Amino acid sequence: MRKSLTVEQKNQILEYYSGGLSCEKIGLKYNVSWQTIRSVLIDNGIKMGPSRSKCKLSNPEIIKMYYEGISIDNIARKAGVKSQAIWRRLKKNGVKFPRGSTRKVKVDESFFENWSHEMAYVLGLILTDGNMPKDRNSITITQKDRQILNNVAQSLGMEKDCVTYNGKIHCLSIYSVRICRSLFWLGITPNKSKTIEFPNVPKVFMGSFLRGVIDGDGWVDAKDYRVIITTASKKFAEGLCNAFLDLNLSNARIRIEGRGYYEVRVSNKINIGKLAKIIYKNKGNLYLERKYQRLCSPRSK
């Protein structure tokens, strides 16, 4: 319900505005919206133009940046406005979603729309090592190993030079509304670490998906015959443990760690040998060499 302003308050609002205060700042004084203040000013004969935007970028600049592959979230930061404001400007100016052929960085936007061993692996890697911003316009995968990101980029129809390095870690950023929409329906959401659920992966592709998960968040201890995957999501931990059990890895279990983390563990020589055969059966070039060597070492066979 809109707050009623007294005649005295309205007169004071006129004085504040004449003194140079903005509608936003006046609204804070009376605990009302800037739109209410603007209405008071107009009702009292103050001529005001259309609501002024605080955007620091022009529409042509925004459109150009968007087609260059810059995420809406990053454009919004540069413009000093919210992501929704950038969406509205793009839509108003006839920009079609998802982006079309003007994209500088090519990518197979249908990649996550049909299951394959490559798609299952990349999904597992994104689920553990991927990050989607709130505008759901891009996805970034981070890894210490550059080669695996080069191979992922190749699977997605991207160039190898798409992988960047920030001095600490390698990153592959994929800018595509369509891909993010596909990932969203597969359960990938912004701030997913505590809420992600185990996706409905077809059994034939489960090994490749698990390889992606292990390459992302798995720790392989060849000496003691253990594989441990750490997650902050209880539902994902339960789904992952059940997936291992469905593959006859009989001693798969969940261990609750401190600070709200869950460890899904598979151990003993027989189970580790089984797991290695399952996840590397259709590996192609999508696997981390160091984890492959540990899991397939003579001790694990």
N, C-alpha and C positions, 0 to 999 in steps of 0.2 A: 504494500500500500504506500502511495506517494506521501511523503511528509508535507504537511501544510505549513506554509510560510506566512508569518504575520506581515502586516503593512509596514511595520517598522523594520523588519528584517529585509523586506524587498527594497526599501529605500536605502538601507545600508549596503545591500548588494550593488545597487547602482553606483554608490560612492566608491566601493572597492574596485569595481570595474573601471570607473573613470580614473582611479588612482593607478591603474596598470596591472591589477591582478587578473590572472586568467580564470576562465570558467571552472577549470579543474581545481585550482587552489581555493576559489570561493566556495565551491561545492564541499570541500573538505571541512571548511569552517562550520558549515551548517548540516553536515552529514547527509548530503544529497548528491545526486549525480550532476555531472557538468551539463547534461542535457536539460535538467530542471533549471539550472542557473541561466542557461541560454534562453529558455522559454520565458523566464522572468524578464530578461533584458529586452527581448523582442516585444513582449506585451507592453513594455513601457517605452516603446518607440525607438529603441536602439537598433539601428540598421546593422545587420550582420550578414556577411557572405556565407557561402557554403562552409560546412565544417572543415577546418583546415587540417591537413594531414601533417604529421611530424616526420613523414618518410624522407630520408636523406637522399634517396635515389629516384630518378625519373622512371616512368613506365618503360621507355625504350631500354634503359640500362638494366632494369629488372628482367625484362624479356630476354635480352642478350645474355645475361648471366645464367638464366635458367637453361637456355639452349646450349650453353657451353658446358652444362653438366653440373653446375653448382647447386647444391641442395637448397630447398626453400628455407630450411632452418638457418643455413649460413647466409643466404641473401637477407633474411630478416635481421640477423645480427648486424650486418653491414649497413642496413637501412635504418636501424634503430626502431623497428616496429615488431609486432608479433607476427608469427608465421601465417596466421589466418588472414592478415592484411595483405600479405604477398599473394596468397592463394586467390583472394578476391580480385586483386589487380590483374593477375594473369588470366583469370577466367573472363573478366570484363573485357579484356583486350583480345579475346578470341583464341587464347592458347588452348590447344587440345591436350587432353591427358589420356594415356601417357604420351611422352614426347615422341615425335616422329623422326623422319630421316635426317633432321638437321643435327642430331646428336653427334658431337665430335668423337666420343668414345663409343664405339660400336659394342653391342652386347646382344646376345640371344635372349630376347624378352620372354620367350615361351619356355625357357629352360626348366622352370619349376612347375610347369603345367602338366608334365607327363613323367611318370616314374621311370628311372633308369639307374644303373649302378653309379654313374657319375653324379646324377642329381641327388641320389640318396647320400652319397659321401659328402657333397658340398652342404647339404642340409644339416647333416650332423656336425660339420665343422662350424657352420654359422650358428647353430643352436648353442654351441659351447664357446666359440671365439668371435662371434659376430655381435655387432651393435647397430641397432636401428634408432634413429632420432625420432623425436615426438611427431614430426610432420610426416613420417612414414614415406619418405621420398627417396631414401638411399639406405644402403647397408654397407658396413665396413667390417672386413675380416682382418684380424691382426695375428701375426705369427712371428716367431724368432727366425724361422726358416723361410728364406725368400723363394726358394725353388718350388715349394708346395703352392705358394700363392701364384707363381707364374703358371703352374700347371692348372690351377683352378681357373685363372683368367683365360687360358687357352680353351678349357672345356666350355666356358661361357661365350666363346667367340670374341674375346677381347685380346688386345695386344699385350705382350709381356711387359712392355714399359709402363703399363698402368700401375704396377706395384711401386709404391713409394717407401721411403725410409726416413723416419723422424729423428734418427740418431740413437734410438733405443730399440725400436721394433719396426717390422715391415708391415705395410698396410695395403689392402686392396679395397678400394671404394667402388661400389656399383650404384650408379645413379639411374634409377628406373622406377617410376610409379607402378608400372605393371608387375615388375618382379616383386616389389615390396608388397603389393596386393596379394600375389600368389603366396608369398612367405607368411603373410598375415593369416591367410586361411589354413596354413600348415602349422600355425601356432606361434610364429615368431612375432613378438610385439616389442615396443619400446619398454625399457626397464624390466626386461623379462626374467632376470636372474632368480627372483624368488617366486615367480608365478608360472613359469613355463611348465607345460605338461608334456608327457611323452607322446609324440605324434603317432598316428595310425599308419605305421610303415608296413607295406606288403611283405610277407615273410621272405619272398625271393630276393628282396633288396635289403633285408635286415643286416646282413653281414657288412655290406658297404656303408650303411648308415652308422653302425657301431664303430667301424673303422674311423669315420669322421669324428664321432664323439670322443673316441680314445685319443686321436691325434690332437683334438682340441683341448680337452681337460683331463686326459688320462695320464697316470703315472705307471710306468712299466718297471717292475723290479724283477729282472731275470734271475738274479741270484736266489731269491726266496720264492720264486714262482708266484708273483702277485701282480694283478692289474687293479688299480684303484682310480675311480672317477669321482671327483668331488663336485657337489652342486649345492646351491642354496635353496633349491626347490624340493620340497618333500614329495610332491606328486611326480616330478620327473624321476626322482630317485626310486620311487616305488615302481614306476613303469619300466625303468631301465633294469631293475633287479628281476622283474617278471620276464622281461625279454631274454635275459641270460638263462633263467630257469627253463623257459620254453625251448631253448637251444640245448637242453640237457647238461648245462653247466651247474651241476647239482649243489655246489656249496656257495653259490652267489648269495650275498647277504648285504644288509644295510647297517652301517655303523654311524651313530649320531655323534658328531664332533661338537666342540664348543662354538659359541657365537652363531648358532643356527645353521651349521653346515652338515651335510650328509655325505658319507662315503659309501659308494657302492663297490664292493670287492668281489673279485673272482680269484681263487688261489688253488694251489697244488699243481704238480707237474702235469697230470692227465688233463685237467680242465684248461690250463694255459695252452697246452698243445692243441686241444680241440678248438679253443677260441682263435688261435692263430690261423688254423686251416679255414675256419669259417670267414673271418674278416678279410683275409688276403686272397681268397679264391678268385675274385674279380677285381683285383686292385688296379690294373692298368698302370698309369703313372700318378695316381692319386693316393699317395701314402707318404708318411714321414719316414725317411730312411732309418733314422736312429731308433725309432720305436719298432720298426720292422726287424732290424738287426737284433734287438733285445728279445722280442717275442719269438723270433725264429732261430735263436742261437742254439747250438748243440745241447745246452743244458735244458732248453724248453721242449726238446723233442722226445 
